Amino acid sequence: MRKIFWAALGITICFAAYLLFRPLIVWPFGWQALPEKAASAPTQSHPATAFLNNQYATGRYPSLSAAISIDGKIVWSHTQGYADLKTRTLATPQSQYRIGSSSKAVNATLAAILVSQNKLDLDKPITSYINYFPDKGHPITTRQLLSHTAGIRHYGMCFCAPIWDYENTRHFDTVRDAVGTFSDSPLLFDPGTGFSYSSYGIVLASGVMEGAGGDTYLNLIQEHVAAPLDLAGLKPDDRTIANDHRARFYEVKNGNYRDALPTDDSIKWAGGGFVATPQDLAKLGGAWIGNEFLPANVRDTFWTPQPLKDGTINPQNYALGWRVGEIDLDGKKIRVIHHNGTAKGSSSSFMLFPDYGMAVSVMTNRGIQGREPFQDFAKELGLLMLKADGAD
């Protein structure tokens, strides 16, 4: 009897360890050699096409898809590689990719619309809009949530399986339920006194938007962002609904690939849970640059790096749902607005060149962690386009 007990206990412990640490346990297994690369389009058609083909030829990406808009119109797009490596299904311009933290720019779009409609005040305490987030001893504002200065924690370990929030496989029916996963965590600092990048802070902001907008978050995104801008591919990455044009998502290493582990992004729709096509993000970026979709004063507010209470600008030059910076164009500094993203088995490079009316989006169905060349692809394509057009 004692042997049976200890055997059962051992099996239970092993099974629990597998559930808790599955991402680490299965990582070494299931790798396959990448298939022969798909044929490339002629490179002489455009320097941007040649760039994307050359990057695909490195063998680092199952597929690459990109689009550029100028003055709100798509002027160039190109897709290369496989949406599904196993079936050799080619990616198309309609293929949807997980956009990771580029979702924060989508979320900022809804926030800006609600501000322009006088439904959302960025500087009111969030308790003016929701009553389910516990008192932390200091008022928190939507401005602080959108700029990562509220002190809300980022992903971490949890009492769940797998044991890391980022690997979440549970489905959350509401934003309120998702907020419940971190609402009891203490603040990292008094709101406004520090900066700590937090997808969960953005999730909490999406709950505030529900209160301000009077509808569910996903309905608000569809009604105020996706439908008006004709973003047909912008959807929640919801594994409970049938696939539309979603690519299959992969990890790639040393010429081999494996399927990305399944996750459920309902824990973080606003912070990193959407799928889209590059044309969707290029059109969304074009809407921000133009003056018809958003009032200029609201756009300027969302593109202004946010100061801390001591008057210094936060260390990432982060605005409200966007990063703001400068890059070099033939010795001249030009302004860029950007937000890249990475997700399980997918990545997004997204940059706006507002002084040239241009938005650039690049996506791949490969997960990327750490600093890699892909993260600069939107910048590189934008510079190629500007140089081809003789911009100065």
Secondary structure, DSSP 8 states (H G I E B T S, - for coil): -HHHHHHHHHHHHHHHHHHHHHHHHHTTS--EE---------GGG-HHHHHHHHHHTTT--SEEEEEEEETTEEEEEEEEEEEETTTTEE--TT-BEE-GGGHHHHHHHHHHHHHHTTS--TTSBGGGT-S-S---SS--BHHHHHTT-S----S-B-SSSSSBGGG-----SSHHHHHTTTTTS--SSSTTS-----HHHHHHHHHHHHHHHTS-HHHHHIIIIIHHHT-TT-EE--TTS--SSB---EEEETTEEEE-----GGG-HHHH-EEE-HHHHHHHHHHHHSSSSS-HHHHHHHTS--B-TTS-B-TT-B-SSSEEEEEEETTEEEEEEE--EEETTEEEEEEEEGGGTEEEEEEESB---SS-GGGGHHHHHHHHHHHHTT--
